């Protein structure tokens, strides 16, 4: 299995689970999502009917390739890819620019989530999922 396959498999396991059920949460700025692909950021796609294969193609083109994940060493490639998906490419670039190593990168991401909840308490309902995702990244790729 190559780095992209590991990375996209990880993302899909946290973005929609086994069946990729679509969901909408009024507090999620991306709006309706399926397989982690948000309607707000993909207005030309009906994310509610998006297949897993279509989502993988979007991830390969719009995240893995666009943000240079394939040129990074493992496990940074996986960590950065997942961070481009959540919390987003801008934050992922910040983490990458200042992190000393993959462990530091992940700690900065956790710190970002904690600050986000502090600034907007309504986001607390997402915190457990964000932290579980970070712990899973650590267990699978950094431990």
C-alpha positions as CSV (number, residue, x, y, z in Angstrom):
1,X,0.0,0.0,0.0
2,X,1.4,3.4,-0.9
3,X,1.3,6.6,1.1
4,X,-1.8,8.0,-0.7
5,X,-3.7,4.7,-0.2
6,X,-2.8,4.8,3.6
7,X,-3.7,8.4,3.9
8,X,-7.0,8.3,2.0
9,X,-8.0,5.1,3.8
10,X,-7.4,6.9,7.1
11,X,-9.4,10.0,6.1
12,X,-12.3,7.9,4.8
13,X,-12.4,6.0,8.1
14,X,-12.9,9.3,9.9
15,X,-15.0,11.0,7.3
16,X,-18.2,9.1,7.0
17,X,-17.2,5.8,8.5
18,X,-17.7,2.5,6.6
19,X,-20.8,3.5,4.6
20,X,-20.0,7.2,3.9
21,X,-23.4,8.4,5.1
22,X,-24.0,12.0,4.2
23,X,-24.6,14.4,7.1
24,X,-25.5,18.0,7.7
25,X,-24.7,19.9,10.9
26,X,-25.8,23.5,11.3
27,X,-22.6,24.2,13.1
28,X,-20.4,22.7,10.5
29,X,-19.2,25.6,8.1
30,X,-18.8,23.1,5.2
31,X,-22.6,22.3,5.2
32,X,-23.7,19.0,3.8
33,X,-20.8,16.5,3.6
34,X,-20.2,13.0,2.4
35,X,-16.9,11.1,2.7
36,X,-15.6,14.4,4.1
37,X,-16.2,16.3,0.9
38,X,-18.2,19.5,1.9
39,X,-20.8,21.0,-0.3
40,X,-19.7,24.5,0.5
41,X,-16.2,23.9,-0.9
42,X,-17.4,21.9,-3.9
43,X,-20.5,23.7,-5.1
44,X,-20.5,22.0,-8.6
45,X,-20.8,18.6,-7.0
46,X,-23.9,17.1,-5.4
47,X,-22.1,15.7,-2.3
48,X,-25.2,13.8,-1.2
49,X,-24.8,11.4,-4.1
50,X,-21.0,11.4,-4.2
51,X,-19.5,7.9,-4.5
52,X,-16.5,6.7,-2.5
53,X,-14.5,6.5,-5.8
54,X,-15.4,10.0,-6.7
55,X,-14.3,11.2,-3.2
56,X,-11.0,9.4,-3.6
57,X,-10.4,11.1,-6.9
58,X,-11.2,14.5,-5.3
59,X,-8.8,13.8,-2.5
60,X,-6.0,12.7,-4.9
61,X,-6.3,15.8,-7.1
62,X,-7.4,18.6,-4.7
63,X,-5.5,17.6,-1.6
64,X,-2.7,15.0,-2.1
65,X,-1.4,16.5,-5.3
66,X,-2.3,20.1,-4.8
67,X,-0.5,20.4,-1.4
68,X,2.5,18.3,-2.3
69,X,1.8,15.5,0.1
70,X,3.4,12.9,-2.3
71,X,6.7,14.7,-2.1
72,X,6.9,14.5,1.7
73,X,8.5,11.7,3.6
74,X,6.3,9.2,5.4
75,X,4.6,9.7,7.9
76,X,4.5,13.5,7.4
77,X,2.8,12.8,4.0
78,X,-0.1,11.2,5.7
79,X,-0.3,13.6,8.6
80,X,-0.2,16.6,6.3
81,X,-2.8,15.2,3.9
82,X,-5.2,14.5,6.8
83,X,-4.6,18.0,8.1
84,X,-5.3,19.5,4.7
85,X,-8.7,17.8,4.9
86,X,-9.3,18.8,8.6
87,X,-8.6,21.5,9.8
88,X,-7.8,22.7,6.2
89,X,-4.9,23.5,3.9
90,X,-4.2,26.9,5.4
91,X,-3.8,25.6,8.9
92,X,-1.9,22.5,7.6
93,X,0.6,24.8,5.9
94,X,1.1,26.7,9.2
95,X,1.7,23.5,11.1
96,X,4.2,22.3,8.5
97,X,6.1,25.6,8.5
98,X,6.7,25.7,12.2
99,X,6.7,22.0,13.3
100,X,10.0,20.5,14.2
101,X,8.9,16.9,13.4
102,X,5.7,14.9,12.9
103,X,5.0,14.6,16.6
104,X,5.3,18.4,17.0
105,X,3.0,18.9,14.0
106,X,0.4,16.7,15.6
107,X,0.7,18.6,18.9
108,X,0.2,21.9,17.2
109,X,-2.9,20.5,15.5
110,X,-4.3,19.4,18.8
111,X,-3.5,22.9,20.2
112,X,-5.3,24.5,17.3
113,X,-8.5,22.4,18.1
114,X,-8.4,23.4,21.7
115,X,-8.1,27.1,20.8
116,X,-10.9,26.8,18.3
117,X,-13.2,25.5,21.0
118,X,-12.1,28.1,23.4
119,X,-12.9,30.8,20.9
120,X,-16.2,29.3,19.9
121,X,-17.7,27.0,22.6
122,X,-20.3,25.7,20.1
123,X,-17.5,23.8,18.5
124,X,-17.0,21.7,21.7
125,X,-19.3,19.1,20.2
126,X,-16.7,18.4,17.6
127,X,-13.7,18.2,20.0
128,X,-14.0,14.6,20.9
129,X,-14.0,13.5,17.3
130,X,-11.0,15.8,16.5
131,X,-9.0,14.4,19.4
132,X,-9.9,10.8,18.6
133,X,-8.7,11.4,15.0
134,X,-5.4,12.8,16.3
135,X,-4.9,9.9,18.7
136,X,-5.6,7.5,15.8
137,X,-3.1,9.3,13.6
138,X,-0.5,8.9,16.4
139,X,-1.3,5.3,17.0
140,X,-1.3,4.3,13.3
141,X,1.5,6.4,12.0
142,X,3.7,7.9,14.7
143,X,3.9,5.4,17.5
